[in-house]
Amino acid sequence: MIARVFDPGEQGPEAGLYEELNVFGSVTGKTIFMAEGEEFPHAPRGFTWRPLSQWSIGELPAKAAEYTRVTREPENLPDL
């Protein structure tokens, strides 16, 4: 499956979470929630957006490991 990416200013096809990709296609860490038909926010030249649901098979284990690491290290938890 080829991941669909969207340029800033394009209308989102469906509501959901989207992540920003840099010019190399790497994740920048910026995530947004979009409503259907809402325009994607401005981003630096060459940056795009993709739905979080389109993670590749190779990214899933890395994301799971990152999530596990963050939840097990107390210094990564927010102060309440």
Number of C-alpha atoms within 10 A of each C-alpha: 5 6 11 10 17 20 19 19 12 14 16 21 13 12 13 14 15 22 18 24 21 16 12 8 14 10 16 12 9 10 16 15 13 19 15 12 12 15 16 20 15 12 15 9 10 12 20 23 26 21 22 14 11 14 12 12 8 8 10 11 11 11 12 11 11 11 11 11 12 13 12 10 9 10 9 10 10 6 6 3
